[in-house]
Amino acid sequence: MARIDVTVRGAGVLGLACAWSCAERGARVRVVDPFGVGAGASGGVMGALSPHAPEGWDEGKAAQLESLRMQEGFWARVREAGEEDPGYARTGRLMPMADEKGLEAARRREVAARELWGGSGEWRVEPVAEGWGPVSASGVRVRDTLAARVAPRRGLSALVAAIRAKGGEVVRDGAEEGAVILATGVAGLGGAGVKGQAAVLRLPGVEAEPQVYAGGVYVVPHADGTVAVGSTAEKEWSDPTGTDEKLEAVIAKARALVPALGEAPVVERWAAVRPRAATGQLWLGRDESGAFVANGGFRTGFGMAPLAGRWMADLVLEGRDAITAAFRA
């Protein structure tokens, strides 16, 4: 018998989530990544866990909703096992309404959320209030109470600690034993990906405030007194990890969107290429060669990690394939 039951190639969030889900069920796991934990896009700064708008519902959106429902329990178990805080909190999200057309759509979604979200959260139209939040030309905003956040690097560190607490290994070099899951990010997709740039601003006092979203810009307060803002989506680039004027434009938009950011200093600028499969969706299960694959997280890696981990553990350990068709490798 193999000493290791499951080997995972790749120590990004999907690889670690698969390893943790297998380790929770008693499997001995080994995670191997020559570049270290979170060396790719998972080692970023954003950590927004946000639901799709409750409309145009399909199996992919339903799966993402299920994974968001799992987040609190998932991170609580990780924290308990490894005794490290992943920085998870369900703080919600605020979105300004620019005009009457946007307000009409928001009211339709408010009704749809009551049906589709099954009481998990609200998509609530409300007047803009003083204090933390976005500028709204209409004086109205949406409060999404389902959204949450996790600190990406702390989350990865907590997963590593939890895996090791269960007797697993997270190493830069190691042999493949047992079943092998390929979670190798951009490299595993032949270099396919979309570059993203983001920044971290220092702003103590807003740690428990909701994230803000408008016009493609996210503003995400974290528990350490910082606020992450981002991000770009670049299909072409010359420097995969370099930041430039595109990020400066995002920072300016974030300051205009949330006046509280005002003169908050920028303490970090970050960029990486996020793995994006040709379908634009997660890529889970077995590929054409029969190998186990968990890849293509793009913008949803952390959001889908709990459910992706469960699905892959079902498949690898029990031979049970419950993966939604939209996400099949």
Phi and psi in degrees as GROMACS dihedral restraints (atoms count N, CA, C in turn):
[ dihedral_restraints ]
;  ai    aj    ak    al  type     phi  dphi    fc
    3     4     5     6     1   -69.1    20    10
    4     5     6     7     1   140.0    20    10
    6     7     8     9     1   -68.5    20    10
    7     8     9    10     1   -32.8    20    10
    9    10    11    12     1  -105.2    20    10
   10    11    12    13     1   131.0    20    10
   12    13    14    15     1   -83.2    20    10
   13    14    15    16     1   -38.1    20    10
   15    16    17    18     1  -138.1    20    10
   16    17    18    19     1   129.7    20    10
   18    19    20    21     1  -109.9    20    10
   19    20    21    22     1   130.9    20    10
   21    22    23    24     1  -112.8    20    10
   22    23    24    25     1   125.8    20    10
   24    25    26    27     1   -94.8    20    10
   25    26    27    28     1   110.5    20    10
   27    28    29    30     1   119.2    20    10
   28    29    30    31     1   122.9    20    10
   30    31    32    33     1  -111.6    20    10
   31    32    33    34     1    41.4    20    10
   33    34    35    36     1   -87.1    20    10
   34    35    36    37     1  -171.9    20    10
   36    37    38    39     1   -66.2    20    10
   37    38    39    40     1   -37.1    20    10
   39    40    41    42     1   -68.5    20    10
   40    41    42    43     1   -43.1    20    10
   42    43    44    45     1   -62.0    20    10
   43    44    45    46     1   -45.3    20    10
   45    46    47    48     1   -68.3    20    10
   46    47    48    49     1   -36.0    20    10
   48    49    50    51     1   -65.8    20    10
   49    50    51    52     1   -40.4    20    10
   51    52    53    54     1   -63.1    20    10
   52    53    54    55     1   -44.5    20    10
   54    55    56    57     1   -62.4    20    10
   55    56    57    58     1   -44.5    20    10
   57    58    59    60     1   -63.0    20    10
   58    59    60    61     1   -44.4    20    10
   60    61    62    63     1   -62.5    20    10
   61    62    63    64     1   -36.2    20    10
   63    64    65    66     1   -71.2    20    10
   64    65    66    67     1   -42.1    20    10
   66    67    68    69     1   -63.8    20    10
   67    68    69    70     1   -36.6    20    10
   69    70    71    72     1   -58.1    20    10
   70    71    72    73     1   -30.6    20    10
   72    73    74    75     1   -91.3    20    10
   73    74    75    76     1     7.7    20    10
   75    76    77    78     1    99.0    20    10
   76    77    78    79     1     1.4    20    10
   78    79    80    81     1   -76.9    20    10
   79    80    81    82     1   146.5    20    10
   81    82    83    84     1   -86.1    20    10
   82    83    84    85     1   123.7    20    10
   84    85    86    87     1  -121.1    20    10
   85    86    87    88     1   152.4    20    10
   87    88    89    90     1  -132.7    20    10
   88    89    90    91     1   124.3    20    10
   90    91    92    93     1  -105.5    20    10
   91    92    93    94     1   127.1    20    10
   93    94    95    96     1  -121.1    20    10
   94    95    96    97     1   124.7    20    10
   96    97    98    99     1  -147.5    20    10
   97    98    99   100     1   111.7    20    10
   99   100   101   102     1   -65.0    20    10
  100   101   102   103     1   -18.3    20    10
  102   103   104   105     1   -96.1    20    10
  103   104   105   106     1    -6.1    20    10
  105   106   107   108     1    95.4    20    10
  106   107   108   109     1   173.4    20    10
  108   109   110   111     1   -69.9    20    10
  109   110   111   112     1   130.6    20    10
  111   112   113   114     1    65.0    20    10
  112   113   114   115     1    28.8    20    10
  114   115   116   117     1   -71.9    20    10
  115   116   117   118     1   -21.4    20    10
  117   118   119   120     1   -98.8    20    10
  118   119   120   121     1  -143.2    20    10
  120   121   122   123     1   -66.3    20    10
  121   122   123   124     1   -26.1    20    10
  123   124   125   126     1   -65.3    20    10
  124   125   126   127     1   -23.2    20    10
  126   127   128   129     1   -85.6    20    10
  127   128   129   130     1    33.2    20    10
  129   130   131   132     1   -85.6    20    10
  130   131   132   133     1  -153.8    20    10
  132   133   134   135     1  -128.4    20    10
  133   134   135   136     1   -10.4    20    10
  135   136   137   138     1   -78.5    20    10
  136   137   138   139     1   -74.3    20    10
  138   139   140   141     1    76.9    20    10
  139   140   141   142     1    23.3    20    10
  141   142   143   144     1   -76.8    20    10
  142   143   144   145     1   131.0    20    10
  144   145   146   147     1  -117.1    20    10
  145   146   147   148     1    92.7    20    10
  147   148   149   150     1  -124.5    20    10
  148   149   150   151     1   139.5    20    10
  150   151   152   153     1   -77.4    20    10
  151   152   153   154     1   157.9    20    10
  153   154   155   156     1   -66.3    20    10
  154   155   156   157     1   155.1    20    10
  156   157   158   159     1   -59.9    20    10
  157   158   159   160     1   139.5    20    10
  159   160   161   162     1   -76.9    20    10
  160   161   162   163     1    71.4    20    10
  162   163   164   165     1  -160.0    20    10
  163   164   165   166     1   165.3    20    10
  165   166   167   168     1    52.1    20    10
  166   167   168   169     1    44.7    20    10
  168   169   170   171     1   -67.9    20    10
  169   170   171   172     1   138.1    20    10
  171   172   173   174     1  -147.0    20    10
  172   173   174   175     1  -178.9    20    10
  174   175   176   177     1   -68.0    20    10
  175   176   177   178     1   -29.1    20    10
  177   178   179   180     1   -66.4    20    10
  178   179   180   181     1   -44.5    20    10
  180   181   182   183     1   -66.8    20    10
  181   182   183   184     1   -36.8    20    10
  183   184   185   186     1   -64.7    20    10
  184   185   186   187     1   -39.2    20    10
  186   187   188   189     1   -66.0    20    10
  187   188   189   190     1   -41.1    20    10
  189   190   191   192     1   -63.9    20    10
  190   191   192   193     1   -38.4    20    10
  192   193   194   195     1   -61.2    20    10
  193   194   195   196     1   -44.0    20    10
  195   196   197   198     1   -60.1    20    10
  196   197   198   199     1   -41.6    20    10
  198   199   200   201     1   -67.3    20    10
  199   200   201   202     1   -37.8    20    10
  201   202   203   204     1   -64.1    20    10
  202   203   204   205     1   -37.7    20    10
  204   205   206   207     1   -63.7    20    10
  205   206   207   208     1   -29.1    20    10
  207   208   209   210     1   -81.4    20    10
  208   209   210   211     1   -16.2    20    10
  210   211   212   213     1   -56.2    20    10
  211   212   213   214     1   -49.4    20    10
  213   214   215   216     1   -59.9    20    10
  214   215   216   217     1   -48.0    20    10
  216   217   218   219     1   -66.3    20    10
  217   218   219   220     1   -39.1    20    10
  219   220   221   222     1   -58.3    20    10
  220   221   222   223     1   -53.3    20    10
  222   223   224   225     1   -71.4    20    10
  223   224   225   226     1   -29.0    20    10
  225   226   227   228     1   -65.0    20    10
  226   227   228   229     1   -40.7    20    10
  228   229   230   231     1   -69.4    20    10
  229   230   231   232     1   -38.9    20    10
  231   232   233   234     1   -61.1    20    10
  232   233   234   235     1   -45.5    20    10
  234   235   236   237     1   -63.6    20    10
  235   236   237   238     1   -42.7    20    10
  237   238   239   240     1   -64.9    20    10
  238   239   240   241     1   -41.6    20    10
  240   241   242   243     1   -69.8    20    10
  241   242   243   244     1   -45.6    20    10
  243   244   245   246     1  -100.3    20    10
  244   245   246   247     1    -6.5    20    10
  246   247   248   249     1    57.7    20    10
  247   248   249   250     1    36.6    20    10
  249   250   251   252     1  -127.2    20    10
  250   251   252   253     1   139.9    20    10
  252   253   254   255     1   -85.3    20    10
  253   254   255   256     1   121.1    20    10
  255   256   257   258     1   -82.5    20    10
  256   257   258   259     1    -2.3    20    10
  258   259   260   261     1    75.2    20    10
  259   260   261   262     1    26.1    20    10
  261   262   263   264     1   -82.4    20    10
  262   263   264   265     1   139.7    20    10
  264   265   266   267     1  -159.4    20    10
  265   266   267   268     1   140.9    20    10
  267   268   269   270     1   -92.1    20    10
  268   269   270   271     1    91.6    20    10
  270   271   272   273     1  -102.1    20    10
  271   272   273   274     1   -11.9    20    10
  273   274   275   276     1    84.6    20    10
  274   275   276   277     1  -175.3    20    10
  276   277   278   279     1  -148.5    20    10
  277   278   279   280     1   141.8    20    10
  279   280   281   282     1  -114.5    20    10
  280   281   282   283     1   137.4    20    10
  282   283   284   285     1  -135.9    20    10
  283   284   285   286     1   121.4    20    10
  285   286   287   288     1   -74.7    20    10
  286   287   288   289     1   151.0    20    10
  288   289   290   291     1  -105.3    20    10
  289   290   291   292     1   120.8    20    10
  291   292   293   294     1   -79.4    20    10
  292   293   294   295     1   -30.6    20    10
  294   295   296   297     1  -155.2    20    10
  295   296   297   298     1  -177.9    20    10
  297   298   299   300     1   -65.6    20    10
  298   299   300   301     1   -35.2    20    10
  300   301   302   303     1   -63.1    20    10
  301   302   303   304     1   -43.4    20    10
  303   304   305   306     1   -65.0    20    10
  304   305   306   307     1   -36.4    20    10
  306   307   308   309     1   -66.6    20    10
  307   308   309   310     1   -40.0    20    10
  309   310   311   312     1   -61.4    20    10
  310   311   312   313     1   -43.6    20    10
  312   313   314   315     1   -63.9    20    10
  313   314   315   316     1   -39.5    20    10
  315   316   317   318     1   -63.2    20    10
  316   317   318   319     1   -38.3    20    10
  318   319   320   321     1   -69.4    20    10
  319   320   321   322     1   -35.4    20    10
  321   322   323   324     1   -64.2    20    10
  322   323   324   325     1   -42.4    20    10
  324   325   326   327     1   -68.2    20    10
  325   326   327   328     1   -30.8    20    10
  327   328   329   330     1   -59.9    20    10
  328   329   330   331     1   -42.3    20    10
  330   331   332   333     1   -70.7    20    10
  331   332   333   334     1   -44.0    20    10
  333   334   335   336     1   -62.8    20    10
  334   335   336   337     1   -37.0    20    10
  336   337   338   339     1   -61.8    20    10
  337   338   339   340     1   -36.1    20    10
  339   340   341   342     1   -63.2    20    10
  340   341   342   343     1   -31.1    20    10
  342   343   344   345     1   -85.9    20    10
  343   344   345   346     1   -46.7    20    10
  345   346   347   348     1   -82.1    20    10
  346   347   348   349     1   -32.2    20    10
  348   349   350   351     1   -86.4    20    10
  349   350   351   352     1    -8.4    20    10
  351   352   353   354     1    57.5    20    10
  352   353   354   355     1    35.7    20    10
  354   355   356   357     1    82.3    20    10
  355   356   357   358     1     3.5    20    10
  357   358   359   360     1   -71.4    20    10
  358   359   360   361     1   -26.2    20    10
  360   361   362   363     1  -172.7    20    10
  361   362   363   364     1   177.8    20    10
  363   364   365   366     1  -122.1    20    10
  364   365   366   367     1   148.8    20    10
  366   367   368   369     1  -112.4    20    10
  367   368   369   370     1    93.6    20    10
  369   370   371   372     1  -113.3    20    10
  370   371   372   373     1   126.9    20    10
  372   373   374   375     1   -84.3    20    10
  373   374   375   376     1   130.7    20    10
  375   376   377   378     1  -150.2    20    10
  376   377   378   379     1   158.1    20    10
  378   379   380   381     1   -71.0    20    10
  379   380   381   382     1   149.9    20    10
  381   382   383   384     1   -65.5    20    10
  382   383   384   385     1   136.4    20    10
  384   385   386   387     1  -113.8    20    10
  385   386   387   388     1   163.9    20    10
  387   388   389   390     1   -69.1    20    10
  388   389   390   391     1   159.1    20    10
  390   391   392   393     1    98.5    20    10
  391   392   393   394     1  -155.9    20    10
  393   394   395   396     1   -58.6    20    10
  394   395   396   397     1   136.8    20    10
  396   397   398   399     1   149.5    20    10
  397   398   399   400     1   177.2    20    10
  399   400   401   402     1   -89.0    20    10
  400   401   402   403     1   154.2    20    10
  402   403   404   405     1   -68.4    20    10
  403   404   405   406     1   136.8    20    10
  405   406   407   408     1  -134.5    20    10
  406   407   408   409     1   118.0    20    10
  408   409   410   411     1   -62.5    20    10
  409   410   411   412     1   -28.6    20    10
  411   412   413   414     1   -88.7    20    10
  412   413   414   415     1   -11.5    20    10
  414   415   416   417     1    78.4    20    10
  415   416   417   418     1     9.9    20    10
  417   418   419   420     1  -129.7    20    10
  418   419   420   421     1   149.3    20    10
  420   421   422   423     1  -141.4    20    10
  421   422   423   424     1   166.3    20    10
  423   424   425   426     1  -104.1    20    10
  424   425   426   427     1   136.5    20    10
  426   427   428   429     1  -111.6    20    10
  427   428   429   430     1   115.1    20    10
  429   430   431   432     1   -98.0    20    10
  430   431   432   433     1   113.6    20    10
  432   433   434   435     1   -90.5    20    10
  433   434   435   436     1    -0.6    20    10
  435   436   437   438     1   -86.7    20    10
  436   437   438   439     1   -26.8    20    10
  438   439   440   441     1   -65.0    20    10
  439   440   441   442     1   151.1    20    10
  441   442   443   444     1  -144.5    20    10
  442   443   444   445     1  -178.9    20    10
  444   445   446   447     1  -144.6    20    10
  445   446   447   448     1   156.2    20    10
  447   448   449   450     1  -137.9    20    10
  448   449   450   451     1   146.0    20    10
  450   451   452   453     1   -80.9    20    10
  451   452   453   454     1   112.3    20    10
  453   454   455   456     1   -53.8    20    10
  454   455   456   457     1   -50.8    20    10
  456   457   458   459     1   -69.4    20    10
  457   458   459   460     1   -38.7    20    10
  459   460   461   462     1   -67.6    20    10
  460   461   462   463     1   -36.1    20    10
  462   463   464   465     1   -63.2    20    10
  463   464   465   466     1   -43.3    20    10
  465   466   467   468     1   -64.7    20    10
  466   467   468   469     1   -43.1    20    10
  468   469   470   471     1   -61.6    20    10
  469   470   471   472     1   -39.8    20    10
  471   472   473   474     1   -65.4    20    10
  472   473   474   475     1   -38.7    20    10
  474   475   476   477     1   -63.9    20    10
  475   476   477   478     1   -42.7    20    10
  477   478   479   480     1   -60.5    20    10
  478   479   480   481     1   -46.0    20    10
  480   481   482   483     1   -61.3    20    10
  481   482   483   484     1   -41.1    20    10
  483   484   485   486     1   -66.4    20    10
  484   485   486   487     1   -42.0    20    10
  486   487   488   489     1   -62.1    20    10
  487   488   489   490     1   -44.8    20    10
  489   490   491   492     1   -66.5    20    10
  490   491   492   493     1   -34.1    20    10
  492   493   494   495     1   -64.8    20    10
  493   494   495   496     1   -25.0    20    10
  495   496   497   498     1   -91.3    20    10
  496   497   498   499     1     9.1    20    10
  498   499   500   501     1    90.8    20    10
  499   500   501   502     1     7.7    20    10
  501   502   503   504     1   -85.5    20    10
  502   503   504   505     1   172.1    20    10
  504   505   506   507     1  -120.7    20    10
  505   506   507   508     1   142.7    20    10
  507   508   509   510     1  -129.9    20    10
  508   509   510   511     1   109.1    20    10
  510   511   512   513     1  -136.4    20    10
  511   512   513   514     1   162.2    20    10
  513   514   515   516     1   -84.0    20    10
  514   515   516   517     1   -24.9    20    10
  516   517   518   519     1  -143.1    20    10
  517   518   519   520     1   134.3    20    10
  519   520   521   522     1  -175.8    20    10
  520   521   522   523     1   156.6    20    10
  522   523   524   525     1   -76.9    20    10
  523   524   525   526     1   156.7    20    10
  525   526   527   528     1   -86.9    20    10
  526   527   528   529     1   124.1    20    10
  528   529   530   531     1  -131.4    20    10
  529   530   531   532     1   150.0    20    10
  531   532   533   534     1    67.2    20    10
  532   533   534   535     1  -155.8    20    10
  534   535   536   537     1   -68.7    20    10
  535   536   537   538     1   145.1    20    10
  537   538   539   540     1  -118.7    20    10
  538   539   540   541     1   126.2    20    10
  540   541   542   543     1  -108.0    20    10
  541   542   543   544     1   126.2    20    10
  543   544   545   546     1   -95.6    20    10
  544   545   546   547     1   110.9    20    10
  546   547   548   549     1  -127.5    20    10
  547   548   549   550     1    56.9    20    10
  549   550   551   552     1   -97.5    20    10
  550   551   552   553     1    14.5    20    10
  552   553   554   555     1    61.9    20    10
  553   554   555   556     1  -140.6    20    10
  555   556   557   558     1   -56.9    20    10
  556   557   558   559     1   -40.6    20    10
  558   559   560   561     1   -60.0    20    10
  559   560   561   562     1   -38.1    20    10
  561   562   563   564     1   -75.0    20    10
  562   563   564   565     1    -9.9    20    10
  564   565   566   567     1  -108.6    20    10
  565   566   567   568     1    21.1    20    10
  567   568   569   570     1    66.5    20    10
  568   569   570   571     1    27.4    20    10
  570   571   572   573     1    90.1    20    10
  571   572   573   574     1    -0.2    20    10
  573   574   575   576     1   -71.2    20    10
  574   575   576   577     1   129.7    20    10
  576   577   578   579     1  -178.7    20    10
  577   578   579   580     1   175.6    20    10
  579   580   581   582     1  -127.3    20    10
  580   581   582   583     1   125.6    20    10
  582   583   584   585     1   -73.4    20    10
  583   584   585   586     1   140.4    20    10
  585   586   587   588     1  -129.6    20    10
  586   587   588   589     1   141.0    20    10
  588   589   590   591     1  -119.9    20    10
  589   590   591   592     1   141.2    20    10
  591   592   593   594     1  -147.6    20    10
  592   593   594   595     1   168.5    20    10
  594   595   596   597     1  -140.4    20    10
  595   596   597   598     1   160.1    20    10
  597   598   599   600     1  -119.6    20    10
  598   599   600   601     1   127.8    20    10
  600   601   602   603     1  -111.5    20    10
  601   602   603   604     1   147.0    20    10
  603   604   605   606     1   -90.8    20    10
  604   605   606   607     1   119.5    20    10
  606   607   608   609     1  -153.4    20    10
  607   608   609   610     1    78.4    20    10
  609   610   611   612     1   -61.5    20    10
  610   611   612   613     1   151.9    20    10
  612   613   614   615     1   102.3    20    10
  613   614   615   616     1    -8.7    20    10
  615   616   617   618     1  -117.4    20    10
  616   617   618   619     1    21.5    20    10
  618   619   620   621     1   -57.7    20    10
  619   620   621   622     1   -33.3    20    10
  621   622   623   624     1   -99.0    20    10
  622   623   624   625     1     5.2    20    10
  624   625   626   627     1   -76.8    20    10
  625   626   627   628     1   156.3    20    10
  627   628   629   630     1   -70.9    20    10
  628   629   630   631     1   156.4    20    10
  630   631   632   633     1   -70.7    20    10
  631   632   633   634     1   161.8    20    10
  633   634   635   636     1  -125.9    20    10
  634   635   636   637     1   140.9    20    10
  636   637   638   639     1  -139.0    20    10
  637   638   639   640     1   134.7    20    10
  639   640   641   642     1  -167.7    20    10
  640   641   642   643     1   140.7    20    10
  642   643   644   645     1    56.7    20    10
  643   644   645   646     1    34.1    20    10
  645   646   647   648     1    81.8    20    10
  646   647   648   649     1     2.5    20    10
  648   649   650   651     1  -109.9    20    10
  649   650   651   652     1   129.6    20    10
  651   652   653   654     1  -105.8    20    10
  652   653   654   655     1   142.0    20    10
  654   655   656   657     1  -127.8    20    10
  655   656   657   658     1   114.4    20    10
  657   658   659   660     1  -126.0    20    10
  658   659   660   661     1   105.1    20    10
  660   661   662   663     1   -70.1    20    10
  661   662   663   664     1   141.1    20    10
  663   664   665   666     1  -120.5    20    10
  664   665   666   667     1   166.2    20    10
  666   667   668   669     1   -70.5    20    10
  667   668   669   670     1   -12.3    20    10
  669   670   671   672     1   -95.5    20    10
  670   671   672   673     1    14.2    20    10
  672   673   674   675     1    83.1    20    10
  673   674   675   676     1    18.4    20    10
  675   676   677   678     1  -115.8    20    10
  676   677   678   679     1   162.8    20    10
  678   679   680   681     1  -130.5    20    10
  679   680   681   682     1   123.8    20    10
  681   682   683   684     1   -91.0    20    10
  682   683   684   685     1   138.5    20    10
  684   685   686   687     1  -130.0    20    10
  685   686   687   688     1   139.7    20    10
  687   688   689   690     1   172.8    20    10
  688   689   690   691     1  -174.0    20    10
  690   691   692   693     1  -140.8    20    10
  691   692   693   694     1   169.8    20    10
  693   694   695   696     1   -81.3    20    10
  694   695   696   697     1   165.8    20    10
  696   697   698   699     1  -136.6    20    10
  697   698   699   700     1    95.6    20    10
  699   700   701   702     1  -113.1    20    10
  700   701   702   703     1   119.3    20    10
  702   703   704   705     1   -84.4    20    10
  703   704   705   706     1   -16.8    20    10
  705   706   707   708     1  -130.0    20    10
  706   707   708   709     1   139.9    20    10
  708   709   710   711     1  -161.2    20    10
  709   710   711   712     1   161.2    20    10
  711   712   713   714     1  -107.2    20    10
  712   713   714   715     1   -30.0    20    10
  714   715   716   717     1  -122.8    20    10
  715   716   717   718     1   108.1    20    10
  717   718   719   720     1   -65.3    20    10
  718   719   720   721     1   -23.6    20    10
  720   721   722   723     1  -118.9    20    10
  721   722   723   724     1     8.5    20    10
  723   724   725   726     1   -91.1    20    10
  724   725   726   727     1   148.8    20    10
  726   727   728   729     1  -106.3    20    10
  727   728   729   730     1   154.7    20    10
  729   730   731   732     1  -152.9    20    10
  730   731   732   733     1  -158.4    20    10
  732   733   734   735     1   -63.6    20    10
  733   734   735   736     1   -22.6    20    10
  735   736   737   738     1   -63.8    20    10
  736   737   738   739     1   -39.8    20    10
  738   739   740   741     1   -69.4    20    10
  739   740   741   742     1   -38.8    20    10
  741   742   743   744     1   -60.5    20    10
  742   743   744   745     1   -35.5    20    10
  744   745   746   747     1   -66.4    20    10
  745   746   747   748     1   -38.9    20    10
  747   748   749   750     1   -64.3    20    10
  748   749   750   751     1   -44.1    20    10
  750   751   752   753     1   -59.8    20    10
  751   752   753   754     1   -43.4    20    10
  753   754   755   756     1   -63.1    20    10
  754   755   756   757     1   -41.3    20    10
  756   757   758   759     1   -63.3    20    10
  757   758   759   760     1   -40.7    20    10
  759   760   761   762     1   -64.2    20    10
  760   761   762   763     1   -41.6    20    10
  762   763   764   765     1   -64.3    20    10
  763   764   765   766     1   -38.3    20    10
  765   766   767   768     1   -69.7    20    10
  766   767   768   769     1   -35.3    20    10
  768   769   770   771     1   -70.6    20    10
  769   770   771   772     1   -42.6    20    10
  771   772   773   774     1  -122.1    20    10
  772   773   774   775     1    95.9    20    10
  774   775   776   777     1   -56.0    20    10
  775   776   777   778     1   -26.3    20    10
  777   778   779   780     1   -62.0    20    10
  778   779   780   781     1   -21.3    20    10
  780   781   782   783     1   -72.5    20    10
  781   782   783   784     1   -26.2    20    10
  783   784   785   786     1    20.4    20    10
  784   785   786   787     1  -104.3    20    10
  786   787   788   789     1   -99.8    20    10
  787   788   789   790     1    16.7    20    10
  789   790   791   792     1   -57.6    20    10
  790   791   792   793     1   127.7    20    10
  792   793   794   795     1   -71.9    20    10
  793   794   795   796     1   146.4    20    10
  795   796   797   798     1   -82.4    20    10
  796   797   798   799     1   123.4    20    10
  798   799   800   801     1  -108.3    20    10
  799   800   801   802     1   -10.7    20    10
  801   802   803   804     1  -158.9    20    10
  802   803   804   805     1   140.6    20    10
  804   805   806   807     1  -118.0    20    10
  805   806   807   808     1   136.7    20    10
  807   808   809   810     1  -138.4    20    10
  808   809   810   811     1   147.4    20    10
  810   811   812   813     1  -152.6    20    10
  811   812   813   814     1   148.6    20    10
  813   814   815   816     1  -164.5    20    10
  814   815   816   817     1   166.9    20    10
  816   817   818   819     1   -97.5    20    10
  817   818   819   820     1   124.7    20    10
  819   820   821   822     1   -93.6    20    10
  820   821   822   823     1   133.2    20    10
  822   823   824   825     1   -68.3    20    10
  823   824   825   826     1   126.1    20    10
  825   826   827   828     1  -131.0    20    10
  826   827   828   829     1   115.9    20    10
  828   829   830   831     1   -70.9    20    10
  829   830   831   832     1   164.0    20    10
  831   832   833   834     1   -60.4    20    10
  832   833   834   835     1   -30.3    20    10
  834   835   836   837     1   -77.0    20    10
  835   836   837   838     1   -15.1    20    10
  837   838   839   840     1    80.0    20    10
  838   839   840   841     1     0.3    20    10
  840   841   842   843     1  -113.8    20    10
  841   842   843   844     1   167.9    20    10
  843   844   845   846     1   -55.3    20    10
  844   845   846   847     1   152.8    20    10
  846   847   848   849     1  -124.6    20    10
  847   848   849   850     1   101.5    20    10
  849   850   851   852     1  -129.9    20    10
  850   851   852   853     1   149.1    20    10
  852   853   854   855     1   112.7    20    10
  853   854   855   856     1  -135.2    20    10
  855   856   857   858     1  -110.7    20    10
  856   857   858   859     1   136.5    20    10
  858   859   860   861     1   -86.9    20    10
  859   860   861   862     1  -171.9    20    10
  861   862   863   864     1   -62.9    20    10
  862   863   864   865     1   -25.2    20    10
  864   865   866   867     1   -84.9    20    10
  865   866   867   868     1    -7.9    20    10
  867   868   869   870     1    94.9    20    10
  868   869   870   871     1    -1.1    20    10
  870   871   872   873     1   -75.3    20    10
  871   872   873   874     1   148.9    20    10
  873   874   875   876     1   -77.3    20    10
  874   875   876   877     1   132.9    20    10
  876   877   878   879     1  -134.3    20    10
  877   878   879   880     1   138.6    20    10
  879   880   881   882     1  -138.9    20    10
  880   881   882   883     1   102.6    20    10
  882   883   884   885     1  -153.7    20    10
  883   884   885   886     1   179.0    20    10
  885   886   887   888     1    74.8    20    10
  886   887   888   889     1    31.8    20    10
  888   889   890   891     1   -64.0    20    10
  889   890   891   892     1   -31.5    20    10
  891   892   893   894     1    46.8    20    10
  892   893   894   895     1  -112.8    20    10
  894   895   896   897     1   -93.5    20    10
  895   896   897   898     1    -3.4    20    10
  897   898   899   900     1  -114.7    20    10
  898   899   900   901     1    12.9    20    10
  900   901   902   903     1   -58.1    20    10
  901   902   903   904     1   -51.7    20    10
  903   904   905   906     1   -69.4    20    10
  904   905   906   907     1   -38.9    20    10
  906   907   908   909     1   -63.6    20    10
  907   908   909   910     1   -36.3    20    10
  909   910   911   912     1   -95.7    20    10
  910   911   912   913     1    -4.2    20    10
  912   913   914   915     1   -55.7    20    10
  913   914   915   916     1   -46.3    20    10
  915   916   917   918     1   -60.1    20    10
  916   917   918   919     1   -44.9    20    10
  918   919   920   921     1   -74.4    20    10
  919   920   921   922     1   -39.8    20    10
  921   922   923   924     1   -60.6    20    10
  922   923   924   925     1   -41.7    20    10
  924   925   926   927     1   -61.5    20    10
  925   926   927   928     1   -43.2    20    10
  927   928   929   930     1   -64.7    20    10
  928   929   930   931     1   -45.6    20    10
  930   931   932   933     1   -59.3    20    10
  931   932   933   934     1   -45.3    20    10
  933   934   935   936     1   -69.6    20    10
  934   935   936   937     1   -36.1    20    10
  936   937   938   939     1   -64.6    20    10
  937   938   939   940     1   -40.5    20    10
  939   940   941   942     1   -55.8    20    10
  940   941   942   943     1   -47.2    20    10
  942   943   944   945     1   -71.5    20    10
  943   944   945   946     1   -47.0    20    10
  945   946   947   948     1   -73.5    20    10
  946   947   948   949     1   -42.7    20    10
  948   949   950   951     1   -89.4    20    10
  949   950   951   952     1   -30.7    20    10
  951   952   953   954     1  -118.4    20    10
  952   953   954   955     1    -6.8    20    10
  954   955   956   957     1    70.4    20    10
  955   956   957   958     1    18.9    20    10
  957   958   959   960     1  -104.4    20    10
  958   959   960   961     1   119.0    20    10
  960   961   962   963     1  -102.1    20    10
  961   962   963   964     1   101.8    20    10
  963   964   965   966     1  -109.2    20    10
  964   965   966   967     1    10.6    20    10
  966   967   968   969     1   -66.9    20    10
  967   968   969   970     1   131.1    20    10
  969   970   971   972     1   -58.5    20    10
  970   971   972   973     1   139.4    20    10
  972   973   974   975     1   -55.4    20    10
  973   974   975   976     1   -34.7    20    10
  975   976   977   978     1   -63.8    20    10
  976   977   978   979     1   -21.5    20    10
  978   979   980   981     1  -107.7    20    10
  979   980   981   982     1     8.3    20    10
  981   982   983   984     1   -72.6    20    10
  982   983   984   985     1   135.7    20    10
